Amino acid sequence: MEAKETSSASSIPNALKRAREKKGWSQSQLAEAVGLSQGHISDNERDKISPRLDTVIEIARTLELESLMVHRSLVPIVGALIDQKERPSEDPTNTPLYGKHGLFANSS
């Protein structure tokens, strides 16, 4: 049995749900705004379906979220940058990107 891949894609349903709740909208209100059923929104938020890209983009636009498309090979780097921005450490040089062996490590 193959394990489900953990990636930023699996965080999309959670991000959409958090954004919807932050706006104070019900699933029904979001569904009406984007022209989908409440059940479809529910299935998206519970990661029960893999929505089409245009559906995700429309939901994100409706919720006033920014979206960013990057090449698969850059996802770990972009994800680390976003995580670092959202949860800054006390010492920014002690991170996966800037630490001793990080992507932006000082070579001196």
PEDA-V28684 format. One record per pair of residues at least 4 apart in sequence whose C-alpha atoms are under 7 Angstrom apart, sorted by sequence separation. I is the first residue (numbers start at 1). GAP is how many residues later the second one is. D is the distance in Angstrom with one decimal. If there is no record, write none. Layout:
i = <I & I>
gap = <GAP & GAP>
d = <D & D>
This chain:
i = <6 & 8 & 11 & 12 & 13 & 14 & 15 & 16 & 17 & 18 & 19 & 20 & 21 & 25 & 26 & 27 & 28 & 29 & 30 & 31 & 32 & 36 & 37 & 38 & 39 & 40 & 41 & 42 & 43 & 44 & 51 & 52 & 53 & 54 & 55 & 56 & 57 & 58 & 59 & 60 & 61 & 70 & 71 & 74 & 75 & 76 & 77 & 78 & 79 & 80 & 81 & 82 & 83 & 84 & 94 & 95 & 98 & 101 & 20 & 25 & 31 & 43 & 44 & 51 & 60 & 70 & 93 & 94 & 97 & 98 & 100 & 31 & 43 & 92 & 93 & 96 & 97 & 98 & 99 & 31 & 44 & 97 & 98 & 28 & 31 & 27 & 27 & 27 & 34 & 34 & 17 & 13 & 14 & 13 & 13 & 13 & 20 & 16 & 19>
gap = <4 & 4 & 4 & 4 & 4 & 4 & 4 & 4 & 4 & 4 & 4 & 4 & 4 & 4 & 4 & 4 & 4 & 4 & 4 & 4 & 4 & 4 & 4 & 4 & 4 & 4 & 4 & 4 & 4 & 4 & 4 & 4 & 4 & 4 & 4 & 4 & 4 & 4 & 4 & 4 & 4 & 4 & 4 & 4 & 4 & 4 & 4 & 4 & 4 & 4 & 4 & 4 & 4 & 4 & 4 & 4 & 4 & 4 & 5 & 5 & 5 & 5 & 5 & 5 & 5 & 5 & 5 & 5 & 5 & 5 & 5 & 6 & 6 & 6 & 6 & 6 & 6 & 6 & 6 & 7 & 7 & 7 & 7 & 10 & 10 & 11 & 14 & 15 & 24 & 25 & 28 & 31 & 31 & 32 & 33 & 34 & 43 & 44 & 44>
d = <6.4 & 6.8 & 6.1 & 6.1 & 6.2 & 6.1 & 6.1 & 6.1 & 6.1 & 6.0 & 6.3 & 6.5 & 5.8 & 5.8 & 6.4 & 6.0 & 6.1 & 6.2 & 6.3 & 5.7 & 6.3 & 6.4 & 6.6 & 6.2 & 6.1 & 6.2 & 6.2 & 6.2 & 6.1 & 6.1 & 6.2 & 6.5 & 6.2 & 6.1 & 6.2 & 6.1 & 6.1 & 6.1 & 6.2 & 6.0 & 5.8 & 6.3 & 6.7 & 6.1 & 5.8 & 6.1 & 6.3 & 6.2 & 6.1 & 6.0 & 6.2 & 6.2 & 5.9 & 5.1 & 6.3 & 4.9 & 4.8 & 5.9 & 5.5 & 6.5 & 4.7 & 5.0 & 5.8 & 6.6 & 5.0 & 6.5 & 4.9 & 4.5 & 4.3 & 6.2 & 5.6 & 5.4 & 5.9 & 7.0 & 5.0 & 5.1 & 4.8 & 4.9 & 5.8 & 5.3 & 6.8 & 5.6 & 4.9 & 4.9 & 6.3 & 5.6 & 6.2 & 6.8 & 6.8 & 6.4 & 5.9 & 6.0 & 6.3 & 4.5 & 6.8 & 6.1 & 6.4 & 6.9 & 6.3>
